[in-house]
Amino acid sequence: MLQFVKYKFGKNSMEKQQKIVSMFDNIASTYDLANRVLSFGVDKSWRKKGCQLAYNHIGKNKLDQIVDVACGTGDMMSFWDNTAKKMKVEVNSILGIDPSVGMVKVGEEKFPNFEFKIASATELGLENSSVDIISISYGIRNVMEREKAFSEFYSKLKDGGLVVILEFTKNPDGGIFTKLRDFYMTKLIPLIGGIISRNREAYSYLPNSIDGFITSKEMVAELEKTGFTILENRSFSMGISSLFIARKG
C-alpha cells in the first residue's frame, strides 16, 4: 500500500527549504533505486561527461579539493573519483555536502572512504578560496536562495576554480521532444517513483520543480552576474538535462 506524505511548502524561502530537506530525508532509503529506474541509467553518461570536461578545463593533474554540493547519497562523488583515476588526475580530497541527514547516512554507508558533511548550499562552512571544483548535480533547483548559493560557491573557489552544474532546466520551445519529456515527467515519474518510494508526493514535486525553474539562458545570466565566466553550456538527450561549467576569475 502506498504511503503518501503531503508536503505543503510554505510561502517563505526558509520554510520551503526545510520542507524540501524533510522530503529528501523521507525518500533517502529508496532514492538510488528510483533514480536508476526513472532515468534508465542514462544520467551516468551525463555525470561522466561533466567530470571529463571539468578536468579538461581546469588543466591540472593535481587538485586539493572537489566539493559536491547537494551530494545526496554520493553518486557524483564517485564519478569525480573514478574519472580522475582514468584521466590520471590526483585529487587530495572529495567532500560531499548535503542538508539531508537521511541522504548523507545512505551515502556514508555506500562510500565509507568519502567524507560527508551536513550543510547547506548557501553556507558551506569552508575556507574562502580553498576549493578547486564545486559541483551540484540536480540539486540547484531545490535551493531557494540560488543567487546566495552562487556567491557562496564563488567565494569558496580558488581563482581559476570551476563550478559544475547538472540540472533539468525549463525548455521554452514547446517542441515534440519537450512534450514527450513533460508527459514522462508529469505522468510516469510520480507513478513509478511513488511505487518505488511509497511516496508519490515527493515524485510529484520533481516535475513541478522543473516547470517552475529557470531556463538555461537565465542560468547563464545568473552565473555571469555572480562573476563567473561560462566555459560550457550544453544539453543532453534532446534537452532533458543541461550542463554548465563556469570559471571563477
PyMOL commands that set and color helices and strands:
alter all, ss='L'
color gray80, all
select helices_A, chain A and resi 13-39+43-58+75-86+101-110+140-142+146-156+176-197+200-211+216-226
alter helices_A, ss='H'
color red, helices_A
select strands_A, chain A and resi 62-69+90-98+115-118+131-137+157-167+228-236+241-248
alter strands_A, ss='S'
color yellow, strands_A
deselect
rebuild
show_as cartoon
